[in-house]
């Protein structure tokens, strides 16, 4: 490892970038153990403190993980959530070659808040089915998902086993609700005490909040959802598109597609 001490970029950041490049090139693979701080320091001709800074930075990014008393290892790659194609969490995880399980925390008819009722275009006093699930890949909790669906659209759904079934597949196959598009927002946040306990992480850990409404092929709102993702285990790809036909008075408008 060769670091350049004559450029403004800190040495720990240079070392971190070189480790990331080795992971991208598969010279280091998920589960591989890194050399000790002393060995890395000798190879890069830097102090152990600088090595420790680089490792801490990569651990915070979710690229490395520390197993106390054992060493530092390359973490499993982050899962990519596809927001252009309307997929359930189960469908998205399976596409990436992983397995998924769900722990159902709540599944009952409730009176929604005013904001949720407006988002779903509900009549006064209309009930919703509320579903709260802790979604996992293997045994690792990755996502806390809360969903509201108008009860009149899915009678009996409160009795279905949603720990083992894809909700979207069930809505389409059993209730004829063909989901077509979603309007959603993406926001950086931190874990609450409750979320930290569920995920087994420290309070204040970086999280990603995804919130929105899903519509069917007749433009009727079907689902309001709120999903809290672990920030160290997910990444979101973005695709921007410039549409020349939407230019107004010489000023282009840019539409953003989430992927």
FENWOQUI-V720810 format. One record per pair of residues at least 24 apart in sequence whose C-alpha atoms are under 7 Angstrom apart, sorted by sequence separation. I is the first residue (numbers start at 1). J is the second residue. D is the distance in whole Angstrom. If there is no record, write none. Layout:
I,J,D ; I,J,D
//
This chain:
107,131,5 ; 127,151,6 ; 186,210,5 ; 207,231,4 ; 106,131,5 ; 107,132,7 ; 185,210,6 ; 186,211,7 ; 206,231,5 ; 106,132,5 ; 184,210,7 ; 185,211,5 ; 105,132,5 ; 184,211,5 ; 185,212,6 ; 104,132,6 ; 105,133,6 ; 184,212,4 ; 104,133,5 ; 129,158,7 ; 183,212,5 ; 184,213,6 ; 103,133,5 ; 104,134,7 ; 182,212,7 ; 183,213,5 ; 102,133,6 ; 103,134,5 ; 182,213,6 ; 183,214,7 ; 102,134,6 ; 103,135,7 ; 182,214,4 ; 102,135,5 ; 181,214,6 ; 182,215,6 ; 101,135,6 ; 102,136,6 ; 181,215,5 ; 101,136,5 ; 179,214,7 ; 180,215,6 ; 181,216,7 ; 100,136,6 ; 101,137,6 ; 179,215,6 ; 180,216,5 ; 100,137,5 ; 101,138,7 ; 179,216,4 ; 180,217,5 ; 12,50,5 ; 16,54,5 ; 33,71,7 ; 34,72,6 ; 99,137,6 ; 100,138,6 ; 178,216,5 ; 179,217,6 ; 12,51,6 ; 15,54,6 ; 33,72,6 ; 34,73,6 ; 98,137,7 ; 99,138,6 ; 177,216,6 ; 178,217,6 ; 33,73,4 ; 3,44,7 ; 12,53,6 ; 13,54,6 ; 32,73,5 ; 33,74,6 ; 1,43,6 ; 2,44,6 ; 12,54,5 ; 16,58,7 ; 31,73,6 ; 32,74,6 ; 1,44,5 ; 31,74,5 ; 30,74,5 ; 31,75,6 ; 29,74,6 ; 30,75,5 ; 30,76,5 ; 108,158,6 ; 107,158,6 ; 104,162,7 ; 141,199,5 ; 104,163,6 ; 103,163,6 ; 102,163,5 ; 101,163,7 ; 102,164,7 ; 101,164,7 ; 150,222,7 ; 149,222,6 ; 149,223,5 ; 148,223,6 ; 149,224,7 ; 90,166,6 ; 147,223,7 ; 148,224,5 ; 147,224,6 ; 148,225,6 ; 147,225,4 ; 146,225,6 ; 147,226,7 ; 88,168,6 ; 146,226,5 ; 145,226,6 ; 146,227,6 ; 145,227,4 ; 144,227,6 ; 145,228,6 ; 143,227,7 ; 144,228,5 ; 143,228,6 ; 144,229,7 ; 143,229,5 ; 142,229,6 ; 143,230,6 ; 142,230,6 ; 86,181,7 ; 120,221,5 ; 120,222,7 ; 120,224,7 ; 116,224,7 ; 79,233,6 ; 80,234,6 ; 81,235,7 ; 78,233,5 ; 79,234,5 ; 80,235,5 ; 81,236,6 ; 78,234,5 ; 79,235,6 ; 80,236,6 ; 78,235,6 ; 62,232,5 ; 61,232,6 ; 62,233,7 ; 84,257,6 ; 84,258,5 ; 83,258,5 ; 84,259,5 ; 83,259,4 ; 82,259,5
//
